[in-house]
Amino acid sequence: MADYKDPENTILMELKNGTVVIELLPDIAPKHCERMKELARSGQYDGVVFHRVIDGFMAQTGDVQHGKDAGNLRMAGTGGSDLPNLPAEFSGIPHDRGTLGAARSQNPDSANSQFFINFSDNHFLNRQYTVYGRVTSGMEHVDAIVRGEPPANPDMMVSVKVAADG
């Protein structure tokens, strides 16, 4: 196992081209970090597609209800998990390239399982979407995710694990 600063708050997201290492920010957004770890540990993120990928903006995924590769991908992006929605945990952490943001509807307290990874510095999102992690390595694999809303043949998260779990 690699030597991560905080394995309990490190996510290993396996994509088709390699591993993306994500450092969670539990001091900034504890509820969002706990939710990501809970869904990762239960295997719910495995096989979920990137259903909204906008060049120069972000790649969105995490619809554990409708985003499985074998599911009805026309619905991808409309669902969440069977867990309750999360309250917003807005902070002064900027939406810089490589940060993780919680996807939500118009209601600030509607984040559930979906998230996005910023391709660029998207500071117009600051204090409007919860930032709860950042890519520390493997951003080149995020940059390679196929674009589209939704992509014709979307990429997926092959597996998502907490580093502490080995």
C-alpha positions as CSV (number, residue, x, y, z in Angstrom):
1,M,0.0,0.0,0.0
2,A,1.3,3.5,-0.8
3,D,2.1,5.9,1.9
4,Y,-0.8,8.3,2.1
5,K,-0.8,11.2,4.6
6,D,-4.3,10.2,6.0
7,P,-5.4,6.8,4.5
8,E,-8.8,7.1,6.2
9,N,-9.5,10.2,4.2
10,T,-7.9,9.2,0.9
11,I,-10.0,7.9,-1.9
12,L,-8.6,5.7,-4.7
13,M,-10.7,6.0,-7.8
14,E,-9.8,3.5,-10.5
15,L,-10.5,4.8,-14.0
16,K,-9.8,2.9,-17.3
17,N,-6.4,4.6,-17.6
18,G,-5.2,4.5,-14.0
19,T,-5.8,5.5,-10.4
20,V,-6.9,8.9,-9.3
21,V,-6.0,9.7,-5.7
22,I,-8.3,12.1,-3.9
23,E,-7.6,13.7,-0.5
24,L,-10.8,14.3,1.4
25,L,-11.2,17.4,3.5
26,P,-13.1,16.3,6.6
27,D,-12.2,19.5,8.6
28,I,-14.0,21.5,5.8
29,A,-17.0,19.2,4.9
30,P,-17.2,16.3,7.4
31,K,-20.7,15.1,6.3
32,H,-19.8,15.0,2.6
33,C,-16.5,13.1,3.3
34,E,-18.3,10.6,5.5
35,R,-20.9,10.0,2.7
36,M,-18.3,9.4,0.1
37,K,-16.5,6.9,2.3
38,E,-19.8,5.2,3.1
39,L,-20.7,4.8,-0.5
40,A,-17.2,3.7,-1.5
41,R,-17.1,1.1,1.2
42,S,-20.4,-0.3,0.2
43,G,-19.3,-0.6,-3.4
44,Q,-22.1,1.7,-4.7
45,Y,-19.7,3.9,-6.7
46,D,-18.2,1.0,-8.6
47,G,-19.3,1.0,-12.3
48,V,-21.0,4.4,-12.1
49,V,-20.6,6.5,-15.3
50,F,-19.4,10.1,-15.8
51,H,-22.8,11.3,-17.1
52,R,-22.0,15.1,-17.6
53,V,-18.5,16.0,-18.8
54,I,-17.9,19.5,-20.1
55,D,-14.6,20.4,-21.6
56,G,-12.8,23.1,-19.7
57,F,-15.4,22.9,-16.8
58,M,-15.9,19.6,-15.0
59,A,-16.6,15.9,-15.0
60,Q,-19.7,14.8,-13.0
61,T,-20.5,11.3,-11.7
62,G,-21.8,9.5,-8.6
63,D,-25.4,8.8,-9.5
64,V,-25.5,5.4,-7.8
65,Q,-29.2,5.0,-8.5
66,H,-29.3,5.5,-12.3
67,G,-25.6,5.7,-13.3
68,K,-24.5,2.1,-13.5
69,D,-23.2,1.1,-16.9
70,A,-25.8,-1.5,-17.4
71,G,-28.7,0.7,-16.3
72,N,-30.8,3.1,-18.2
73,L,-28.3,5.9,-18.8
74,R,-30.9,8.3,-20.0
75,M,-31.8,8.7,-16.3
76,A,-28.1,9.1,-15.2
77,G,-27.7,12.3,-13.3
78,T,-31.3,12.3,-11.9
79,G,-30.8,10.1,-8.9
80,G,-28.8,9.6,-5.7
81,S,-28.4,7.0,-3.0
82,D,-31.0,5.7,-0.6
83,L,-29.4,7.8,2.1
84,P,-30.8,11.2,3.1
85,N,-29.6,14.4,1.3
86,L,-26.8,16.3,3.0
87,P,-26.8,19.9,4.3
88,A,-24.6,22.3,2.4
89,E,-21.1,22.7,3.9
90,F,-20.0,25.7,2.0
91,S,-16.5,27.1,2.8
92,G,-13.9,29.5,1.5
93,I,-12.0,26.7,-0.2
94,P,-12.0,27.7,-3.9
95,H,-13.2,25.5,-6.8
96,D,-9.7,25.1,-8.2
97,R,-8.6,22.6,-10.9
98,G,-8.8,19.1,-9.3
99,T,-11.1,19.9,-6.5
100,L,-14.2,17.8,-5.8
101,G,-17.5,19.5,-5.5
102,A,-20.9,18.1,-4.4
103,A,-23.4,18.1,-7.2
104,R,-26.9,19.3,-6.1
105,S,-30.2,20.6,-7.4
106,Q,-31.3,24.3,-6.9
107,N,-31.8,23.5,-3.2
108,P,-28.4,24.0,-1.5
109,D,-29.2,21.1,0.9
110,S,-29.9,18.5,-1.8
111,A,-26.4,17.0,-2.3
112,N,-26.5,13.2,-2.0
113,S,-24.1,10.9,-3.9
114,Q,-23.2,12.9,-7.0
115,F,-20.0,14.9,-7.3
116,F,-17.8,16.6,-9.9
117,I,-14.1,17.1,-10.4
118,N,-13.1,20.5,-11.8
119,F,-11.0,20.5,-15.0
120,S,-10.3,24.3,-14.5
121,D,-10.4,26.9,-11.8
122,N,-14.2,27.5,-11.6
123,H,-14.3,30.2,-9.0
124,F,-17.8,31.3,-10.0
125,L,-18.9,28.1,-8.0
126,N,-17.2,29.3,-4.8
127,R,-19.5,29.2,-1.7
128,Q,-22.3,27.8,-3.8
129,Y,-21.2,24.1,-4.0
130,T,-19.5,22.2,-1.2
131,V,-15.8,21.5,-1.8
132,Y,-14.8,18.3,0.0
133,G,-11.8,16.9,-1.7
134,R,-8.9,17.4,-4.1
135,V,-7.1,15.2,-6.6
136,T,-3.5,14.8,-5.4
137,S,-2.4,12.5,-8.2
138,G,-3.8,11.0,-11.4
139,M,-5.4,14.3,-12.7
140,E,-4.2,13.2,-16.2
141,H,-6.7,10.3,-16.0
142,V,-9.5,12.8,-15.1
143,D,-8.5,15.0,-18.0
144,A,-8.9,11.9,-20.3
145,I,-12.5,11.3,-19.4
146,V,-14.7,11.3,-22.6
147,R,-16.8,14.5,-23.0
148,G,-20.5,14.8,-23.4
149,E,-23.9,15.5,-21.7
150,P,-24.2,12.6,-21.6
151,P,-21.3,11.1,-23.5
152,A,-22.3,8.6,-26.2
153,N,-20.0,6.0,-24.6
154,P,-19.3,7.3,-21.1
155,D,-16.3,6.4,-19.0
156,M,-17.0,5.1,-15.6
157,M,-15.5,4.7,-12.1
158,V,-14.3,1.1,-12.3
159,S,-13.9,1.1,-8.5
160,V,-13.8,3.6,-5.6
161,K,-12.1,2.6,-2.4
162,V,-10.9,4.1,0.9
163,A,-7.1,3.8,1.0
164,A,-7.2,2.7,4.7
165,D,-9.1,-0.4,3.6
166,G,-6.1,-1.7,1.7
